[in-house]
Amino acid sequence: MFSLPLRDNARLAPLEAWHAEEFAAHLDRAREHIRPWVGPAFVTDDLDGARDTLRRYAERQAADGGRLYGIWLDGTLVGGVMFVDFDAALGSCEIGCWLEPAGEGHGLVTEACRTLLDWAFTTRGLHRAEWHCRADNERSSAVAKRLGMTQEGVRREFWPYDGARHDKQMWAILAHEWQARP
Ligand SMILES: CC(C)(COP(=O)(O)OP(=O)(O)OC[C@H]1O[C@@H](n2cnc3c(N)ncnc32)[C@H](O)[C@@H]1OP(=O)(O)O)[C@@H](O)C(=O)NCCC(=O)NCCS
């Protein structure tokens, strides 16, 4: 119902069960682009799969856990950002993102992640926000850097994909680092 402007022609809004058809159509445009880089459960093949993802996030949100937000560019759903994990008791969360090709190169994900980080640190009082990505996902690690995150380590050969195992980078930013940003 409500959305937040990211640019004149782009907005961020909760991605919910009623978006299932729009989300499935978006995944048709995004699927092969995101498949190597995101968790396999997110790359569904049909409307039922898209609906399951939206339901799963709705259930997590109801338990004050994960949350899912879409990014619309010129009225088309082009990707989104999420709290993959959100643990208020532990004071920690993990943020994730994805875009179809038409959404890349506009700064939309970095801007959307800033909104999530501000909510997590300022409104919810969390202490840590993490970012996990394949070590060879340069566009993703560039977002973590733009957000002011620090690379804390590498889980070696953690990520199986297409018969190989890839290193996974762990990035994070702390609340006081977020509040002290220029
Ligand atoms: C990771 C991913 C979301 C990054 O997308 P992205 O568009 O590079 O990231 P941003 O939205 O932050 O945009 C930054 C780009 O927009 C450009 N840009 C254009 N206008 C801009 C503006 N007004 N403000 C800021 N940046 C702008 C930046 O220069 C930068 O492009 P460059 O890297 O070519 O210099 C995308 O590549 C993707 O979905 N990949 C596949 C799935 C994936 O990897 N998900 C993450 C799993 S960990």
The ligand as a Gaussian input file, in Angstrom:
#p B3LYP/6-31G(d) Opt

LIG

0 1
 C       24.391000      -7.356000      -6.909000
 C       23.481000      -6.409000      -7.705000
 C       22.179000      -6.195000      -6.981000
 C       24.221000      -5.050000      -7.836000
 O       23.480000      -4.207000      -8.690000
 P       24.062000      -2.784000      -9.086000
 O       23.124000      -2.121000      -9.989000
 O       25.484000      -2.921000      -9.488000
 O       24.069000      -2.036000      -7.669000
 P       23.437000      -0.626000      -7.305000
 O       21.972000      -0.695000      -7.443000
 O       23.992000      -0.232000      -6.004000
 O       23.970000       0.334000      -8.442000
 C       25.343000       0.685000      -8.535000
 C       25.644000       1.016000      -9.973000
 O       24.749000       2.031000     -10.433000
 C       25.502000       3.153000     -10.937000
 N       24.656000       4.367000     -10.757000
 C       23.991000       4.960000     -11.777000
 N       23.284000       5.990000     -11.301000
 C       23.502000       6.053000      -9.970000
 C       23.062000       6.941000      -8.949000
 N       22.233000       7.950000      -9.219000
 N       23.482000       6.714000      -7.689000
 C       24.319000       5.697000      -7.405000
 N       24.801000       4.832000      -8.351000
 C       24.383000       5.017000      -9.626000
 C       26.805000       3.078000     -10.168000
 O       27.833000       3.765000     -10.840000
 C       27.040000       1.570000     -10.167000
 O       27.417000       1.115000     -11.426000
 P       28.916000       0.600000     -11.737000
 O       29.193000      -0.522000     -10.760000
 O       28.817000       0.114000     -13.137000
 O       29.782000       1.781000     -11.500000
 C       23.197000      -6.965000      -9.136000
 O       24.394000      -7.037000      -9.856000
 C       22.524000      -8.337000      -9.128000
 O       21.341000      -8.450000      -8.881000
 N       23.289000      -9.402000      -9.421000
 C       22.733000     -10.754000      -9.488000
 C       22.154000     -11.227000      -8.161000
 C       23.112000     -11.008000      -7.029000
 O       24.306000     -11.094000      -7.178000
 N       22.570000     -10.732000      -5.822000
 C       23.393000     -10.528000      -4.641000
 C       23.662000     -11.821000      -3.972000
 S       24.811000     -11.609000      -2.626000

